[in-house]
Amino acid sequence: MTRVRRPGGLAGVLWVGLGLALATAAAVAPVAGQCAASSELWWSAAPLFVNDTDGRRGLGGEALLSGCRMGHDLSTDFPRSYYLTGDADLMVFSSSLTVPQALTISGAFGWSVSLAKVNPVDTLSNDPDADTSAGARAFDYGFLGVGGYGRFESSADRKERAVLFGAEFRYANPMWPFAPSLVATWDWVKPTSSRARAASDLGLDSYDRWTVRGYWLIPVRSVTVEVDAAAFGARGLPSVLDAQGWDSGEYVRATLVWQLRQGLSRHFVLNGVTVAYADGQLPTAPANRHAVTVGVEVGSR
């Protein structure tokens, strides 16, 4: 599922940083894929062809609804921004398919601070190669951010469901095209339904979970490469679940997006064609799974 236009979750970290970087340079005009200092609501839907962990093939679908609001404070030496977001990533797959993807519905808020310094008008430098013009940056080390969120998550087969609340620490530098945006989180997780716990005669007790994620977004003309990698660990699970593999895991998803942006009607646009490979284990499954998906995405103008 392409999330290039206004990505939610981890991908949104990159766009928050880009919005702050543009605002720091006094260029807050809307840019494709950016929630600037205003509200935005965006949706997309894609039918999918899926090849799953066991080599079975079938059909599925994914829909993304995303909304955000961002604002900037440029009155300080190191500009700040705030954001409010809501995202729903909804998926339906044939019941016989085994895939690593998870369904999520989340809301988040947070603040970011720019680690960039802009030269004042009267900047002087003994370095003949330095750019001391007004508005040029003396340095730019990206931005740091903190935030909080609530989320509902479910396995693709709906057998494992939970709600969670967490805090996150973020770092990104949109000016480094091949460096990932990074997020570290700590969650309090409360299962609401669990086939694995019911099979082991366990209750739906809460537990803690940490996650470290990296996200790359690399545009090459009309093609964009997206890579989302994560590792997680859980604390406070019953020993029987630890033994089954629920205590830790790694996951990576690589997506190739051919962006078309072809108008279909007054309100709809053909965003592009996506080919994605997902491999590993998310917290909603106890074992590694993988899947290849091919989709055609339609969205709002």
N, C-alpha and C positions, 0 to 999 in steps of 0.2 A: 504494500500500500504506500503510495508516494505521500510524503509529508513535507515536500519541499516548499510549498506555498506558505503555510503558516503552521509549522510543526508543533505538536504538543509534547508533553512529557520532556524527556531529555533533549530531544531535538530542539525544543523551544528555547533551551538555554543558549544555543548559538544565536538565535534571532533576538533574544533579549539583549545580549551583548552587542549585536550589530546595531540595534536601535539606540542603545546608549552611546555607542561610538559615533553614530551619525549625529545624535543630539549634541554631543560634546563639540562637534565641529560645526554646530549651529545649522544643521541640515536635517530638520525633523520631518521633512515632507515624506509621505508614504512611499514605501518601496515594495515591490512585489515580494511577498513572503514575509513581510514585517508587520507586526502590530505596533504602529507608531503611537504617539501620545493621543490616542483616541480608542474607541471601541471597535471591535471587529468580530464578526460571526461568520464562520466558514464551514462548509460541509463537503464531503465527497463520498462516492460509493463505487465499488468495483466488484464485478463478478470475477471469480478466481477459478483457475484450473489447478488442481493440487496433486502432487505426487508425494506420498507420505513416507513415514519411517519404514514401513514394511513393504514398500513398493506398490501399494495400492493407489489407484487413481480415482479421482472423483471431483466433484464441484463444490464450491463454497462461495462465500461473499463476505466483504468487509465494508463497513461504513464508518466514517470518521466525522464527528461533529465537534467543532472546536471554537471557543470564544475567548477573547482576551481583552484586557484593558491595560494600557501602559502609560506612565507619566514620568517626567524628568524634572530634576532640580539641578539647574546649571549655575546656581548662585555661589557654589563653593569651589575651592581649588580642585577638588576631585569630585566631579559630578556624580549624582546618584539617580537611580531610577527605582520605580516600584512597578509591580505587575500583579494582576489578578487573572487567573485562567480557569477555564473549565473544559474538560475533554472527555469524550466518550469514544472508545475504539471498540466497535461491536463486530463480532464475527460469527458466521454460521458455516459449519462444514458438514459434509455427509457423515452420518453417525458411525460409519465403519472406519473413518480415517483417524490415524493417530498422529497428531501434529504438536509441535512445541508451543505454538502461539497461545496467548492468553487474552481474555476479554477484560477491559478495564474501563471504569468510569471514575473520574477524579476531579477534584478542585484544589487549587493551590494559590498561595500568595507569597510574596517575597520582596526583597530589596537587593539591589546591586550597587556597587561603587566602582567607578572607573579608576584604573591605575594608570591614567594618562595625564600628562601635564602639558598645557598649551602655553607657548611663549607669549609674554605680554608685548605690547607695541614697542617698548624701548629696550628689548632684550639685546645684550651685547655679548659677543663671544670672541675669544682669541683663536678659535678654530676656523681657518678659512673655508673649510668644507662643510661647516655646520649651516643648517637652514635656520636663520634667526628671524625670518619674516613673521609678522603678526599672524597668529592663527596656526603657525606650524607647531608641531608637537615636539617638546623637549625630550619626552620619552613616552612610550606606550607599552604597558605590560598587560594589556587585557583588562579583565575585571573579576572581582570576587563577589559572591552573593550568598545570602542565606534565605531560607524560606521554610514554610510549613505546608502541609497538604493532608487531605483525606482521600481515600481511594477504596473502591470496591473492585475486587479482582476475582476472576473465575477461570478455571481451565476451559479449554475449547469444548470439552465434552460435558461441562457443567457439573462434574462430579466433586470438584473441590472449589469452595467459595469462601471468601473472607473479606472483612473490612479492616482497614488499617489507618493509623494516623502516624505521621512521621515528620522529621526535620531533615533538612538537606543543606549541604555546603557545596558551592559550585565555583568552578574556575573555567574561564574561556578567554581566548584571544582571537577574535574574528579576523585579525590581520595576519595570522599565521594559517595559511590555507590547508596545510597538511597536519596540523596539530589538533588533537581531539579536544572537544569540550568535555570536562570532567565533572562528575557528581558523586558525592559520598552521602549516603543516607542512613538513618537509624529509625526503625519502625516498631511500633507496637501493633501486633497483629492479633485479631480475634476471628478465628474460623466461625462461619455461620452454617456451613454444611460440608461434610467430609466423608466420602466413601471409605477412605483409608482408615480413618479413626473409628468409624462404625464397625469395620471388619475386624479391628483389634480390640473392640469393646472399650474405646477411649472416649473421654468427654471432649467438649469443644473448648479446651483451655487456651488462654492467650499465651503468646510468647513474643520474644524480641527478635528482630532481624536487621542485619546490616547489609548494605549493597554498595558496590563501587562500579560505576559505569563510565564508559567513554563513547563519544559519538563523533564520527567524521562525516563531513558533507563536502564533497569534492565535485564542483561543476566543470564539465568539459564540453563547451559549446552547448548543444541541445541535449546532452546526456549528463545526468547527475549520478554520482556514486555515493550511496549512503551506507555506512557501516555502524552498527550499534552493538557494542560488546559489554557484557556485565558479568560480575561474580557476586555471589551472596553467601551468607552464612546465618544460621539460626541458633538462638540460645533459649533454653527452657523447654525444648520438646521432650516428650517421653522417649525413653531409651529405645523402645520398639520402633518408633518413627526414625530415630537416628540411624538404626540398623538398616532400615529400608531405603535410606538415601535422601530423606527429606531435610537433612541438616545443612547441606551446602550444594553448590552447583555453579556452573559457568554456562554462558549463552552468547551466541553471536548471530547477527542477522545482517546479511549484505544484500543490498537492493540496487539494481540498475534501473534508472528511470529515463525513458525517452520522452522528453517533454514536447507536447504537440500544441497545447493551448488553442485548439481549433473550436470556434464557436459552433454550437449545435442549434441554438435558438436564442431568444432574447435573454433567457435566464440560465441556460446551461452551457457548459463548455467541456470539451474532451481534453482532460488534463494531460494524459499520456498513457504509455504502455509500461508496465513494470514487470521485471523478472527478479524474484527474490529467493535466496537460500537461507534457511534458518536451521541452526544446529545447536544442541545443548539442552540444558535443563533450566527452566524457570521455577520459582517457588511453588507453582501450582501443580508440579509433577515430580515424582520421586526418581526419575530416570532420564537419561539422554534420549532425545528424539530429534528427528530432522524432517524437513519438508522443502520441496521446491514449489513455488507458486508463480503463476503467470496471470496477470490481470490487465484489464482495460479500465481506467478510472475516469469517471464523469463527476464534475463538481459544479459549484456555483461560480458565476462570473465575479 
